[in-house]
Amino acid sequence: MKGEAIGNSELIKETHNSFTVQDPFIFSKKKNRKPSDAFHFISFIPFQGKVYELDGLKEGPYCLGDCTPENWLEIATPFIQKRMEKYSQGEIRFNLMAVIKNRQTTLHEKILTLEKKKNDLEIKLSQLNSGDNTKEEGGGATPTTKEDLNFMINIVNNDIEEANNEILMEQEKFRNWKDENIRRKHNFTPLILNLIKGLAEKDNLQPLIQKAKDQISQKQQQQQQHK
């Protein structure tokens, strides 16, 4: 049901189709294409103490064995490596991806935790400055001197600043990804064809082709000499 819901999502369809390469040429499709050659996703997930393989070409999940939240990747790794070896032998292109929590979300949560810790330390420091030495229940490792409290507050401030810098780096990374996706989705074929046409009209194309051939031939000769 989840797979059908994802497949019927218009947003996902539009996003997926937007990355389709615009090709002005029409190629005949191979009639004898095997089902295993189809592009699809294979996922490995932990669920209720077991690791499952979810293959888009199979009817249902396949249990790989028992696991814990800490060791499920160790259980899945041999199966992933087996898949990679199988595809590499058949020269099938594939990408290995990990679905993780957005790092910016994780960093914002870290900052909230640090700010709460800083607030607690500042309350304790304020109590010491006012002469209130009331001990908190449970004891613990909370510093009891002004020097230690100020030292800990400085450490927390540095950690907050570092987390904010990492957020800025993540935001810059997302902006770069956006620019890359724009270039990736753009169809450069008309530009290339017009450049080739312009070079041919000015009789510059054949000399460039010959120059490239000469350079390749020269490199091959150098490689033969170094053997």
C-alpha positions as CSV (number, residue, x, y, z in Angstrom):
1,M,0.0,0.0,0.0
2,K,2.8,2.4,0.8
3,G,4.5,1.7,-2.5
4,E,1.2,2.4,-4.4
5,A,0.8,5.6,-2.4
6,I,4.3,6.8,-3.3
7,G,3.8,5.8,-6.9
8,N,0.6,7.8,-7.1
9,S,2.1,10.9,-5.6
10,E,2.0,13.7,-8.2
11,L,4.8,15.6,-6.5
12,I,7.1,12.6,-6.6
13,K,6.1,11.9,-10.2
14,E,6.8,15.5,-11.3
15,T,10.1,15.7,-9.4
16,H,11.2,12.3,-10.9
17,N,10.2,13.2,-14.4
18,S,11.9,16.6,-14.2
19,F,15.3,14.8,-14.2
20,T,14.5,13.0,-17.4
21,V,17.2,13.9,-20.0
22,Q,15.7,15.7,-23.0
23,D,16.9,13.8,-26.0
24,P,16.2,15.1,-29.6
25,F,17.2,11.7,-31.0
26,I,14.9,8.7,-31.1
27,F,16.5,5.3,-30.6
28,S,14.8,2.0,-31.2
29,K,14.1,0.1,-28.0
30,K,15.5,-3.3,-27.4
31,K,12.7,-5.8,-27.6
32,N,14.5,-8.6,-25.7
33,R,15.0,-6.7,-22.5
34,K,15.0,-8.8,-19.4
35,P,12.9,-7.8,-16.4
36,S,16.0,-7.8,-14.2
37,D,17.5,-5.0,-16.4
38,A,14.7,-2.5,-15.4
39,F,15.7,0.4,-13.3
40,H,14.3,0.1,-9.8
41,F,15.0,0.5,-6.2
42,I,16.2,-2.2,-3.7
43,S,15.9,-1.1,0.0
44,F,17.3,-2.7,3.1
45,I,15.5,-1.7,6.3
46,P,15.3,-2.8,10.0
47,F,11.8,-3.5,11.2
48,Q,10.6,-5.1,14.5
49,G,13.9,-6.9,15.2
50,K,14.6,-8.1,11.6
51,V,16.3,-6.9,8.5
52,Y,14.2,-6.9,5.3
53,E,15.2,-6.6,1.6
54,L,12.5,-4.7,-0.4
55,D,13.1,-5.4,-4.1
56,G,10.9,-3.4,-6.5
57,L,10.7,-6.4,-8.9
58,K,9.6,-8.9,-6.2
59,E,6.1,-9.4,-4.8
60,G,7.0,-8.9,-1.2
61,P,9.8,-8.3,1.4
62,Y,12.5,-10.9,2.0
63,C,13.7,-11.4,5.6
64,L,17.5,-11.4,5.9
65,G,17.7,-12.3,9.6
66,D,17.4,-11.0,13.1
67,C,19.0,-7.7,14.1
68,T,19.1,-4.9,16.7
69,P,19.0,-1.2,16.0
70,E,22.8,-1.1,16.4
71,N,23.9,-4.1,14.2
72,W,21.3,-4.2,11.4
73,L,23.8,-2.6,8.9
74,E,26.3,-5.4,9.7
75,I,23.6,-8.0,8.8
76,A,22.6,-6.1,5.6
77,T,26.2,-5.4,4.4
78,P,27.0,-8.9,2.9
79,F,23.7,-8.9,0.9
80,I,24.4,-5.4,-0.4
81,Q,27.9,-6.4,-1.4
82,K,26.6,-9.4,-3.1
83,R,24.2,-7.2,-5.1
84,M,27.0,-4.8,-6.1
85,E,29.2,-7.7,-7.3
86,K,26.3,-9.1,-9.3
87,Y,25.6,-5.8,-11.0
88,S,29.2,-4.8,-11.6
89,Q,29.8,-8.1,-13.5
90,G,26.8,-7.3,-15.8
91,E,27.9,-3.7,-16.2
92,I,24.6,-2.5,-14.8
93,R,24.8,1.1,-13.5
94,F,23.7,1.6,-9.9
95,N,23.8,4.1,-7.1
96,L,24.1,3.3,-3.4
97,M,22.2,5.7,-1.2
98,A,21.4,6.0,2.5
99,V,18.2,7.6,3.7
100,I,19.0,9.6,6.8
101,K,17.5,12.4,8.9
102,N,18.1,15.9,7.5
103,R,21.3,17.1,9.2
104,Q,20.0,20.6,9.6
105,T,17.1,19.1,11.7
106,T,19.6,17.2,13.9
107,L,21.7,20.3,14.4
108,H,18.7,22.4,15.4
109,E,17.8,19.8,17.9
110,K,21.4,19.8,19.2
111,I,21.2,23.6,19.6
112,L,18.0,23.4,21.6
113,T,19.6,20.9,23.9
114,L,22.7,23.0,24.4
115,E,20.6,26.2,25.0
116,K,18.7,24.3,27.7
117,K,22.0,23.2,29.3
118,K,23.3,26.8,29.1
119,N,20.1,28.1,30.7
120,D,20.4,25.7,33.6
121,L,24.1,26.7,34.1
122,E,23.2,30.4,34.0
123,I,20.4,29.8,36.6
124,K,22.9,28.0,38.9
125,L,25.5,30.8,38.4
126,S,22.8,33.4,39.2
127,Q,22.0,31.5,42.4
128,L,25.7,31.5,43.4
129,N,26.0,35.2,42.7
130,S,22.9,36.0,44.9
131,G,24.3,33.8,47.7
132,D,21.7,31.0,47.2
133,N,23.7,27.8,47.5
134,T,20.6,25.5,47.5
135,K,21.6,22.1,46.1
136,E,19.6,20.5,43.3
137,E,18.0,17.1,44.0
138,G,19.9,14.2,42.7
139,G,23.4,15.8,43.1
140,G,25.1,15.1,39.8
141,A,28.0,16.6,37.9
142,T,26.8,20.2,37.8
143,P,29.7,22.5,38.7
144,T,29.5,24.2,42.1
145,T,31.9,27.1,41.7
146,K,31.6,30.3,39.7
147,E,34.8,29.5,37.8
148,D,33.6,26.1,36.8
149,L,30.2,27.4,35.8
150,N,31.6,30.1,33.6
151,F,34.0,27.6,32.1
152,M,31.1,25.3,31.2
153,I,29.0,28.1,29.8
154,N,31.9,29.1,27.5
155,I,32.2,25.5,26.3
156,V,28.4,25.4,25.6
157,N,28.6,28.7,23.7
158,N,31.4,27.3,21.6
159,D,29.3,24.2,20.8
160,I,26.3,26.3,19.9
161,E,28.5,28.5,17.6
162,E,30.0,25.4,16.0
163,A,26.5,23.9,15.4
164,N,25.3,27.2,13.8
165,N,28.3,27.2,11.5
166,E,27.6,23.6,10.5
167,I,24.0,24.7,9.7
168,L,25.3,27.4,7.4
169,M,27.5,24.9,5.7
170,E,24.5,22.6,5.2
171,Q,22.5,25.5,3.7
172,E,25.4,26.3,1.3
173,K,25.5,22.6,0.3
174,F,21.8,22.6,-0.4
175,R,22.2,25.7,-2.6
176,N,25.0,24.1,-4.5
177,W,22.8,21.0,-5.0
178,K,20.0,23.2,-6.3
179,D,22.4,24.7,-8.9
180,E,23.7,21.3,-9.9
181,N,20.1,20.0,-10.4
182,I,19.3,23.0,-12.6
183,R,22.3,22.2,-14.8
184,R,21.5,18.5,-14.7
185,K,18.0,19.0,-15.9
186,H,18.9,21.5,-18.7
187,N,19.1,20.3,-22.2
188,F,22.5,21.3,-23.7
189,T,22.1,19.3,-26.9
190,P,20.7,22.2,-29.0
191,L,23.7,24.4,-27.9
192,I,26.2,21.7,-28.8
193,L,24.6,21.0,-32.2
194,N,24.6,24.7,-33.0
195,L,28.2,25.0,-32.0
196,I,29.1,22.1,-34.3
197,K,27.1,23.6,-37.1
198,G,28.8,27.0,-36.7
199,L,32.2,25.4,-36.7
200,A,31.3,23.4,-39.9
201,E,30.0,26.5,-41.7
202,K,33.3,28.3,-41.0
203,D,35.3,25.2,-42.1
204,N,36.8,24.9,-38.6
205,L,35.2,21.5,-37.6
206,Q,37.4,19.1,-39.7
207,P,40.7,20.8,-38.5
208,L,39.6,20.4,-34.9
209,I,38.6,16.8,-35.4
210,Q,42.0,16.1,-37.0
211,K,43.8,17.9,-34.2
212,A,42.0,15.7,-31.6
213,K,42.9,12.5,-33.6
214,D,46.5,13.6,-33.7
215,Q,46.6,14.2,-29.9
216,I,45.1,10.8,-29.2
217,S,47.6,9.2,-31.5
218,Q,50.4,11.0,-29.9
219,K,49.3,9.9,-26.4
220,Q,49.0,6.3,-27.5
221,Q,52.5,6.4,-28.9
222,Q,53.8,7.9,-25.6
223,Q,52.1,5.1,-23.7
224,Q,53.6,2.5,-25.9
225,Q,57.1,4.0,-25.4
226,H,56.7,3.9,-21.6
227,K,55.8,0.2,-21.6
